[in-house]
Amino acid sequence: MFAFVLMNVDPGKLWTIAKRASEVEDVKICRAVTGLYDVIAYIETPDLDRLGKLVQKIQKIDGVQRTHTSISIPEPIRE
């Protein structure tokens, strides 16, 4: 399964949080971004239970104010 974890972070901690979040297992890409969120992490993980545990690890990073997780919907199988 694929998911995106979007984060709002404390001022001045953008790069530190992006680096720490990128070190969480199954995080494939983590970038600082502009817009409503400050950091976005792309996660590839085998199941929903593991995704929940990974999001909790990210939420515990000092300076992460809140997160929003979007799970990618698989493309339907076509005949």
Contacts in CASP RR format, 6 or more apart in sequence:
PFRMAT RR
TARGET T0000
AUTHOR 0000-0000-0000
METHOD contacts of the structure
MODEL  1
MFAFVLMNVDPGKLWTIAKRASEVEDVKICRAVTGLYDVIAYIETPDLDR
LGKLVQKIQKIDGVQRTHTSISIPEPIRE
1 44 0 8 1.000
1 45 0 8 1.000
1 46 0 8 1.000
1 47 0 8 1.000
1 48 0 8 1.000
1 51 0 8 1.000
1 71 0 8 1.000
1 72 0 8 1.000
2 42 0 8 1.000
2 43 0 8 1.000
2 44 0 8 1.000
2 71 0 8 1.000
2 72 0 8 1.000
3 42 0 8 1.000
3 43 0 8 1.000
3 45 0 8 1.000
3 51 0 8 1.000
3 69 0 8 1.000
3 70 0 8 1.000
3 71 0 8 1.000
3 72 0 8 1.000
4 40 0 8 1.000
4 41 0 8 1.000
4 42 0 8 1.000
4 43 0 8 1.000
4 69 0 8 1.000
4 70 0 8 1.000
4 72 0 8 1.000
5 21 0 8 1.000
5 40 0 8 1.000
5 41 0 8 1.000
5 43 0 8 1.000
5 54 0 8 1.000
5 55 0 8 1.000
5 58 0 8 1.000
5 67 0 8 1.000
5 68 0 8 1.000
5 69 0 8 1.000
6 36 0 8 1.000
6 37 0 8 1.000
6 39 0 8 1.000
6 40 0 8 1.000
6 67 0 8 1.000
6 68 0 8 1.000
6 69 0 8 1.000
6 70 0 8 1.000
7 17 0 8 1.000
7 21 0 8 1.000
7 37 0 8 1.000
7 38 0 8 1.000
7 39 0 8 1.000
7 40 0 8 1.000
7 41 0 8 1.000
7 58 0 8 1.000
7 64 0 8 1.000
7 65 0 8 1.000
7 66 0 8 1.000
7 67 0 8 1.000
7 68 0 8 1.000
8 37 0 8 1.000
8 38 0 8 1.000
8 64 0 8 1.000
8 65 0 8 1.000
8 66 0 8 1.000
8 67 0 8 1.000
9 17 0 8 1.000
9 38 0 8 1.000
9 39 0 8 1.000
9 63 0 8 1.000
9 64 0 8 1.000
9 65 0 8 1.000
10 63 0 8 1.000
10 64 0 8 1.000
10 65 0 8 1.000
13 62 0 8 1.000
13 63 0 8 1.000
14 32 0 8 1.000
14 38 0 8 1.000
14 39 0 8 1.000
15 32 0 8 1.000
17 38 0 8 1.000
17 39 0 8 1.000
17 61 0 8 1.000
17 63 0 8 1.000
17 64 0 8 1.000
18 30 0 8 1.000
18 31 0 8 1.000
18 32 0 8 1.000
18 39 0 8 1.000
19 30 0 8 1.000
20 61 0 8 1.000
21 27 0 8 1.000
21 30 0 8 1.000
21 39 0 8 1.000
21 41 0 8 1.000
21 58 0 8 1.000
21 61 0 8 1.000
21 64 0 8 1.000
22 29 0 8 1.000
22 30 0 8 1.000
22 41 0 8 1.000
24 41 0 8 1.000
24 54 0 8 1.000
24 57 0 8 1.000
24 58 0 8 1.000
25 54 0 8 1.000
26 43 0 8 1.000
26 44 0 8 1.000
26 45 0 8 1.000
26 50 0 8 1.000
26 54 0 8 1.000
27 41 0 8 1.000
27 42 0 8 1.000
27 43 0 8 1.000
27 54 0 8 1.000
28 42 0 8 1.000
28 43 0 8 1.000
28 44 0 8 1.000
29 41 0 8 1.000
29 42 0 8 1.000
30 39 0 8 1.000
30 40 0 8 1.000
30 41 0 8 1.000
30 42 0 8 1.000
31 39 0 8 1.000
31 40 0 8 1.000
32 38 0 8 1.000
32 39 0 8 1.000
33 39 0 8 1.000
33 40 0 8 1.000
37 68 0 8 1.000
41 58 0 8 1.000
43 51 0 8 1.000
43 54 0 8 1.000
45 51 0 8 1.000
45 54 0 8 1.000
48 71 0 8 1.000
51 69 0 8 1.000
51 71 0 8 1.000
55 67 0 8 1.000
55 69 0 8 1.000
58 64 0 8 1.000
58 67 0 8 1.000
59 67 0 8 1.000
END
